Amino acid sequence: MTKTSVNQLALINTFVQIVSAGSFSRAAKQLDTSQPTVSRQLRMLEDHLGVKLLNRNTRGISLSEAGRRYYDYSRTMTGELDRFESELRGATDLPCGLLRVVVPSGFAQCRLIEIAAEYLRDNPATRLEWKISDAPARFVDDAVDCAIQVDTIKDELVIARKLGEVKKIIVAAPALLARYGTIHRPEDISRLPWVTLTNHAGGAIELRDNRGNVRKLDISPHFMADSMPVIRQALLQKIGAALMSSCLVADDIAAGRLTHVLPDWSGLPVSIYLTYPRSQHYSLKFRKFVDLVKSLSPQFFMPQEALPFGPRLVGAGNEPLLRPAA
């Protein structure tokens, strides 16, 4: 390997660290060097390529179109190099490094945190960043490895694996129900004030019973928020009733803080997916995380509704991860 190629690999690594860290200062700290050195190395790489990789402004940095393509390639290349060097050292059984996972706000504080705890116990040389967001994951822009998200996304560059479904149920505080009267039939829920997500404030919900009967019912949202934890707090404050994922309120129901209303009826189930960028190679830390999610998902979701995971996660170049059959 020539001196030029060694230097270019160092510049590429600096570029990947800048994007992953989100700033020059954090990248410099991670690389144990100075911020001016990091800036100079990025300029050298941009001069070498003849393109601008990063846009800089007062709000921070963002990838240019060329930078996005080059980052995707560089991240794959450096990841493969790390994997190969680990094989040479015989260290493939010791996952290490930082893994970034996007989790929806409604589940981040739910039992999914048990996945994070178990992963870190099993892989003490790794670090985990739990990024809370209900928006579709921006894998390249935010240097995210994978996402656990509600509903799938239509993107040929992203693999989506269904983990299962979560039942949605009607809940309300006992004191609220005492104030408005017992709810015997689906039509009775129109008497209650309601708490909803901001993007679901249309004034109607759809319920189904165990026999497949469907009711579309009008409701009156009195409080709206864009966060499921806030919705839960509004329920506990007796502001209104809500249609909630069962796992988010199971402890509150068991403790008597909330009441499950019309237990024979439920809303449309929420599908939960694990999504990640399509690639020929995946790091060991990533494969360990996905294997753990796969093994624990039946505890969190309705496993009978889940799709099979299909082929196992592998790191060899001739065994790419594939989208499971529909």
Contacts in CASP RR format, 6 or more apart in sequence:
PFRMAT RR
TARGET T0000
AUTHOR 0000-0000-0000
METHOD contacts of the structure
MODEL  1
MTKTSVNQLALINTFVQIVSAGSFSRAAKQLDTSQPTVSRQLRMLEDHLG
VKLLNRNTRGISLSEAGRRYYDYSRTMTGELDRFESELRGATDLPCGLLR
VVVPSGFAQCRLIEIAAEYLRDNPATRLEWKISDAPARFVDDAVDCAIQV
DTIKDELVIARKLGEVKKIIVAAPALLARYGTIHRPEDISRLPWVTLTNH
AGGAIELRDNRGNVRKLDISPHFMADSMPVIRQALLQKIGAALMSSCLVA
DDIAAGRLTHVLPDWSGLPVSIYLTYPRSQHYSLKFRKFVDLVKSLSPQF
FMPQEALPFGPRLVGAGNEPLLRPAA
8 45 0 8 1.000
8 48 0 8 1.000
9 81 0 8 1.000
10 41 0 8 1.000
11 41 0 8 1.000
11 42 0 8 1.000
11 44 0 8 1.000
11 45 0 8 1.000
11 48 0 8 1.000
12 45 0 8 1.000
12 74 0 8 1.000
12 77 0 8 1.000
12 78 0 8 1.000
13 78 0 8 1.000
14 27 0 8 1.000
14 31 0 8 1.000
14 38 0 8 1.000
14 41 0 8 1.000
14 42 0 8 1.000
14 45 0 8 1.000
15 41 0 8 1.000
15 42 0 8 1.000
15 45 0 8 1.000
15 53 0 8 1.000
15 70 0 8 1.000
15 71 0 8 1.000
15 74 0 8 1.000
16 71 0 8 1.000
16 74 0 8 1.000
16 75 0 8 1.000
16 78 0 8 1.000
17 27 0 8 1.000
17 30 0 8 1.000
17 31 0 8 1.000
17 38 0 8 1.000
18 24 0 8 1.000
18 27 0 8 1.000
18 38 0 8 1.000
18 42 0 8 1.000
18 54 0 8 1.000
18 61 0 8 1.000
19 54 0 8 1.000
19 61 0 8 1.000
19 63 0 8 1.000
19 71 0 8 1.000
19 143 0 8 1.000
20 27 0 8 1.000
20 98 0 8 1.000
20 143 0 8 1.000
21 27 0 8 1.000
21 29 0 8 1.000
21 30 0 8 1.000
22 60 0 8 1.000
22 61 0 8 1.000
22 143 0 8 1.000
23 60 0 8 1.000
23 61 0 8 1.000
24 35 0 8 1.000
24 38 0 8 1.000
24 39 0 8 1.000
24 42 0 8 1.000
24 61 0 8 1.000
25 35 0 8 1.000
27 38 0 8 1.000
28 34 0 8 1.000
28 35 0 8 1.000
28 37 0 8 1.000
28 38 0 8 1.000
31 38 0 8 1.000
42 53 0 8 1.000
42 54 0 8 1.000
45 53 0 8 1.000
46 52 0 8 1.000
46 53 0 8 1.000
49 66 0 8 1.000
49 70 0 8 1.000
51 64 0 8 1.000
51 66 0 8 1.000
51 67 0 8 1.000
51 70 0 8 1.000
52 64 0 8 1.000
52 66 0 8 1.000
52 67 0 8 1.000
53 63 0 8 1.000
53 64 0 8 1.000
53 66 0 8 1.000
53 67 0 8 1.000
53 70 0 8 1.000
53 71 0 8 1.000
54 61 0 8 1.000
54 62 0 8 1.000
54 63 0 8 1.000
54 64 0 8 1.000
54 67 0 8 1.000
55 61 0 8 1.000
55 62 0 8 1.000
55 63 0 8 1.000
55 64 0 8 1.000
62 141 0 8 1.000
63 71 0 8 1.000
63 140 0 8 1.000
63 141 0 8 1.000
68 140 0 8 1.000
68 141 0 8 1.000
71 140 0 8 1.000
72 140 0 8 1.000
72 277 0 8 1.000
75 143 0 8 1.000
76 279 0 8 1.000
76 280 0 8 1.000
76 281 0 8 1.000
79 281 0 8 1.000
79 283 0 8 1.000
80 280 0 8 1.000
80 281 0 8 1.000
82 283 0 8 1.000
83 92 0 8 1.000
83 281 0 8 1.000
83 283 0 8 1.000
83 284 0 8 1.000
83 315 0 8 1.000
86 92 0 8 1.000
86 284 0 8 1.000
92 284 0 8 1.000
93 284 0 8 1.000
94 125 0 8 1.000
94 284 0 8 1.000
95 123 0 8 1.000
95 125 0 8 1.000
95 126 0 8 1.000
95 283 0 8 1.000
95 284 0 8 1.000
95 285 0 8 1.000
95 288 0 8 1.000
96 123 0 8 1.000
96 125 0 8 1.000
96 126 0 8 1.000
96 285 0 8 1.000
97 125 0 8 1.000
97 126 0 8 1.000
97 127 0 8 1.000
97 285 0 8 1.000
98 126 0 8 1.000
98 127 0 8 1.000
98 128 0 8 1.000
98 129 0 8 1.000
99 126 0 8 1.000
99 127 0 8 1.000
99 128 0 8 1.000
99 129 0 8 1.000
99 145 0 8 1.000
99 285 0 8 1.000
99 286 0 8 1.000
99 289 0 8 1.000
100 129 0 8 1.000
100 131 0 8 1.000
100 142 0 8 1.000
100 143 0 8 1.000
100 144 0 8 1.000
100 145 0 8 1.000
101 116 0 8 1.000
101 128 0 8 1.000
101 129 0 8 1.000
101 130 0 8 1.000
101 131 0 8 1.000
101 144 0 8 1.000
101 145 0 8 1.000
101 146 0 8 1.000
101 147 0 8 1.000
101 148 0 8 1.000
101 289 0 8 1.000
102 131 0 8 1.000
102 132 0 8 1.000
102 133 0 8 1.000
102 137 0 8 1.000
102 142 0 8 1.000
102 144 0 8 1.000
102 146 0 8 1.000
102 147 0 8 1.000
102 148 0 8 1.000
102 149 0 8 1.000
103 112 0 8 1.000
103 130 0 8 1.000
103 131 0 8 1.000
103 132 0 8 1.000
103 133 0 8 1.000
103 147 0 8 1.000
103 148 0 8 1.000
104 132 0 8 1.000
104 133 0 8 1.000
104 134 0 8 1.000
104 148 0 8 1.000
104 149 0 8 1.000
104 150 0 8 1.000
104 228 0 8 1.000
105 132 0 8 1.000
105 133 0 8 1.000
105 134 0 8 1.000
105 227 0 8 1.000
105 228 0 8 1.000
105 229 0 8 1.000
106 134 0 8 1.000
106 227 0 8 1.000
106 228 0 8 1.000
106 229 0 8 1.000
106 245 0 8 1.000
106 248 0 8 1.000
107 148 0 8 1.000
107 245 0 8 1.000
107 247 0 8 1.000
107 248 0 8 1.000
107 272 0 8 1.000
108 130 0 8 1.000
108 132 0 8 1.000
109 229 0 8 1.000
110 245 0 8 1.000
110 247 0 8 1.000
110 248 0 8 1.000
110 300 0 8 1.000
111 247 0 8 1.000
111 299 0 8 1.000
111 300 0 8 1.000
112 148 0 8 1.000
112 300 0 8 1.000
113 130 0 8 1.000
114 296 0 8 1.000
115 292 0 8 1.000
115 293 0 8 1.000
115 296 0 8 1.000
116 128 0 8 1.000
116 130 0 8 1.000
118 292 0 8 1.000
118 296 0 8 1.000
119 126 0 8 1.000
119 128 0 8 1.000
119 288 0 8 1.000
119 289 0 8 1.000
119 292 0 8 1.000
120 126 0 8 1.000
120 128 0 8 1.000
122 288 0 8 1.000
122 292 0 8 1.000
123 285 0 8 1.000
123 288 0 8 1.000
126 285 0 8 1.000
126 288 0 8 1.000
131 142 0 8 1.000
131 144 0 8 1.000
134 150 0 8 1.000
134 226 0 8 1.000
136 147 0 8 1.000
136 149 0 8 1.000
136 153 0 8 1.000
137 144 0 8 1.000
137 146 0 8 1.000
137 147 0 8 1.000
137 149 0 8 1.000
137 275 0 8 1.000
138 144 0 8 1.000
139 145 0 8 1.000
139 147 0 8 1.000
139 158 0 8 1.000
139 276 0 8 1.000
139 277 0 8 1.000
140 277 0 8 1.000
145 276 0 8 1.000
145 286 0 8 1.000
145 289 0 8 1.000
146 274 0 8 1.000
146 275 0 8 1.000
146 276 0 8 1.000
146 286 0 8 1.000
146 289 0 8 1.000
146 290 0 8 1.000
147 274 0 8 1.000
147 275 0 8 1.000
147 276 0 8 1.000
148 163 0 8 1.000
148 272 0 8 1.000
148 273 0 8 1.000
148 274 0 8 1.000
148 275 0 8 1.000
148 293 0 8 1.000
149 272 0 8 1.000
149 273 0 8 1.000
149 275 0 8 1.000
150 270 0 8 1.000
150 271 0 8 1.000
150 272 0 8 1.000
150 273 0 8 1.000
151 270 0 8 1.000
151 271 0 8 1.000
151 273 0 8 1.000
152 160 0 8 1.000
152 162 0 8 1.000
152 271 0 8 1.000
152 273 0 8 1.000
152 275 0 8 1.000
153 160 0 8 1.000
153 275 0 8 1.000
156 278 0 8 1.000
157 277 0 8 1.000
157 278 0 8 1.000
158 275 0 8 1.000
158 276 0 8 1.000
158 277 0 8 1.000
158 278 0 8 1.000
159 275 0 8 1.000
159 276 0 8 1.000
159 277 0 8 1.000
159 278 0 8 1.000
159 321 0 8 1.000
159 322 0 8 1.000
159 323 0 8 1.000
160 273 0 8 1.000
160 274 0 8 1.000
160 275 0 8 1.000
160 323 0 8 1.000
161 273 0 8 1.000
161 274 0 8 1.000
161 275 0 8 1.000
161 307 0 8 1.000
161 309 0 8 1.000
161 323 0 8 1.000
161 324 0 8 1.000
162 271 0 8 1.000
162 272 0 8 1.000
162 273 0 8 1.000
162 306 0 8 1.000
162 307 0 8 1.000
162 324 0 8 1.000
163 272 0 8 1.000
163 273 0 8 1.000
163 274 0 8 1.000
163 293 0 8 1.000
163 294 0 8 1.000
163 297 0 8 1.000
163 300 0 8 1.000
163 301 0 8 1.000
163 306 0 8 1.000
164 271 0 8 1.000
164 272 0 8 1.000
164 297 0 8 1.000
164 301 0 8 1.000
164 302 0 8 1.000
164 303 0 8 1.000
164 305 0 8 1.000
164 306 0 8 1.000
164 307 0 8 1.000
165 269 0 8 1.000
165 270 0 8 1.000
165 271 0 8 1.000
165 272 0 8 1.000
165 301 0 8 1.000
165 302 0 8 1.000
165 305 0 8 1.000
165 306 0 8 1.000
166 245 0 8 1.000
166 246 0 8 1.000
166 247 0 8 1.000
166 269 0 8 1.000
166 270 0 8 1.000
166 272 0 8 1.000
166 300 0 8 1.000
166 301 0 8 1.000
166 302 0 8 1.000
167 245 0 8 1.000
167 246 0 8 1.000
167 266 0 8 1.000
167 267 0 8 1.000
167 269 0 8 1.000
167 302 0 8 1.000
168 243 0 8 1.000
168 244 0 8 1.000
168 245 0 8 1.000
168 246 0 8 1.000
168 266 0 8 1.000
168 267 0 8 1.000
168 268 0 8 1.000
168 269 0 8 1.000
168 270 0 8 1.000
169 243 0 8 1.000
169 244 0 8 1.000
169 246 0 8 1.000
169 249 0 8 1.000
169 260 0 8 1.000
169 261 0 8 1.000
169 263 0 8 1.000
169 266 0 8 1.000
169 267 0 8 1.000
170 189 0 8 1.000
170 207 0 8 1.000
170 241 0 8 1.000
170 242 0 8 1.000
170 243 0 8 1.000
170 244 0 8 1.000
170 260 0 8 1.000
170 261 0 8 1.000
170 262 0 8 1.000
170 265 0 8 1.000
170 266 0 8 1.000
170 267 0 8 1.000
171 235 0 8 1.000
171 241 0 8 1.000
171 242 0 8 1.000
171 244 0 8 1.000
171 249 0 8 1.000
171 252 0 8 1.000
171 253 0 8 1.000
171 258 0 8 1.000
171 259 0 8 1.000
171 260 0 8 1.000
171 261 0 8 1.000
172 192 0 8 1.000
172 235 0 8 1.000
172 240 0 8 1.000
172 241 0 8 1.000
172 242 0 8 1.000
172 258 0 8 1.000
172 259 0 8 1.000
172 261 0 8 1.000
173 235 0 8 1.000
173 236 0 8 1.000
173 237 0 8 1.000
173 238 0 8 1.000
173 240 0 8 1.000
173 257 0 8 1.000
173 258 0 8 1.000
173 259 0 8 1.000
174 256 0 8 1.000
174 258 0 8 1.000
174 259 0 8 1.000
175 238 0 8 1.000
176 192 0 8 1.000
176 193 0 8 1.000
176 238 0 8 1.000
176 240 0 8 1.000
176 241 0 8 1.000
177 183 0 8 1.000
177 259 0 8 1.000
177 261 0 8 1.000
180 191 0 8 1.000
180 192 0 8 1.000
181 191 0 8 1.000
182 188 0 8 1.000
183 189 0 8 1.000
183 191 0 8 1.000
183 192 0 8 1.000
183 261 0 8 1.000
183 262 0 8 1.000
185 262 0 8 1.000
186 207 0 8 1.000
186 215 0 8 1.000
186 217 0 8 1.000
186 262 0 8 1.000
186 265 0 8 1.000
187 215 0 8 1.000
187 217 0 8 1.000
189 217 0 8 1.000
189 219 0 8 1.000
189 241 0 8 1.000
189 261 0 8 1.000
189 262 0 8 1.000
190 217 0 8 1.000
190 218 0 8 1.000
190 219 0 8 1.000
190 220 0 8 1.000
192 219 0 8 1.000
192 220 0 8 1.000
192 240 0 8 1.000
192 241 0 8 1.000
193 220 0 8 1.000
193 222 0 8 1.000
193 223 0 8 1.000
193 239 0 8 1.000
193 240 0 8 1.000
193 241 0 8 1.000
194 203 0 8 1.000
194 219 0 8 1.000
194 220 0 8 1.000
194 221 0 8 1.000
194 222 0 8 1.000
194 223 0 8 1.000
194 240 0 8 1.000
194 241 0 8 1.000
194 242 0 8 1.000
195 221 0 8 1.000
195 222 0 8 1.000
195 223 0 8 1.000
195 224 0 8 1.000
195 225 0 8 1.000
195 231 0 8 1.000
195 234 0 8 1.000
195 235 0 8 1.000
195 239 0 8 1.000
195 240 0 8 1.000
195 241 0 8 1.000
195 242 0 8 1.000
196 202 0 8 1.000
196 203 0 8 1.000
196 219 0 8 1.000
196 221 0 8 1.000
196 223 0 8 1.000
196 224 0 8 1.000
196 231 0 8 1.000
196 242 0 8 1.000
196 243 0 8 1.000
197 224 0 8 1.000
197 225 0 8 1.000
197 226 0 8 1.000
197 228 0 8 1.000
197 231 0 8 1.000
198 224 0 8 1.000
198 225 0 8 1.000
198 226 0 8 1.000
199 226 0 8 1.000
201 221 0 8 1.000
201 224 0 8 1.000
202 221 0 8 1.000
203 218 0 8 1.000
203 219 0 8 1.000
203 220 0 8 1.000
203 221 0 8 1.000
204 216 0 8 1.000
204 217 0 8 1.000
204 218 0 8 1.000
204 219 0 8 1.000
205 216 0 8 1.000
205 217 0 8 1.000
205 219 0 8 1.000
205 243 0 8 1.000
205 267 0 8 1.000
206 214 0 8 1.000
206 215 0 8 1.000
206 216 0 8 1.000
206 217 0 8 1.000
206 267 0 8 1.000
206 268 0 8 1.000
207 214 0 8 1.000
207 215 0 8 1.000
207 216 0 8 1.000
207 217 0 8 1.000
207 262 0 8 1.000
207 265 0 8 1.000
207 266 0 8 1.000
207 267 0 8 1.000
208 214 0 8 1.000
208 215 0 8 1.000
208 265 0 8 1.000
208 266 0 8 1.000
208 267 0 8 1.000
208 268 0 8 1.000
209 264 0 8 1.000
209 265 0 8 1.000
209 266 0 8 1.000
210 264 0 8 1.000
215 265 0 8 1.000
222 239 0 8 1.000
222 240 0 8 1.000
223 234 0 8 1.000
223 239 0 8 1.000
223 240 0 8 1.000
225 231 0 8 1.000
225 234 0 8 1.000
228 244 0 8 1.000
228 245 0 8 1.000
228 248 0 8 1.000
231 242 0 8 1.000
231 244 0 8 1.000
232 244 0 8 1.000
232 248 0 8 1.000
232 249 0 8 1.000
232 252 0 8 1.000
234 240 0 8 1.000
234 242 0 8 1.000
235 241 0 8 1.000
235 242 0 8 1.000
235 244 0 8 1.000
235 249 0 8 1.000
235 252 0 8 1.000
235 258 0 8 1.000
236 252 0 8 1.000
236 257 0 8 1.000
236 258 0 8 1.000
241 261 0 8 1.000
243 267 0 8 1.000
245 270 0 8 1.000
247 300 0 8 1.000
249 258 0 8 1.000
252 258 0 8 1.000
253 259 0 8 1.000
253 260 0 8 1.000
269 302 0 8 1.000
269 305 0 8 1.000
272 297 0 8 1.000
272 300 0 8 1.000
272 301 0 8 1.000
274 290 0 8 1.000
274 293 0 8 1.000
276 286 0 8 1.000
276 290 0 8 1.000
278 320 0 8 1.000
278 321 0 8 1.000
279 320 0 8 1.000
279 321 0 8 1.000
280 317 0 8 1.000
280 320 0 8 1.000
281 315 0 8 1.000
281 316 0 8 1.000
281 317 0 8 1.000
282 290 0 8 1.000
282 313 0 8 1.000
282 314 0 8 1.000
282 315 0 8 1.000
282 321 0 8 1.000
286 313 0 8 1.000
287 313 0 8 1.000
287 314 0 8 1.000
287 315 0 8 1.000
290 313 0 8 1.000
291 313 0 8 1.000
294 309 0 8 1.000
297 303 0 8 1.000
297 306 0 8 1.000
298 306 0 8 1.000
307 324 0 8 1.000
308 324 0 8 1.000
309 324 0 8 1.000
310 322 0 8 1.000
310 324 0 8 1.000
310 325 0 8 1.000
311 319 0 8 1.000
311 321 0 8 1.000
311 322 0 8 1.000
313 321 0 8 1.000
314 321 0 8 1.000
END
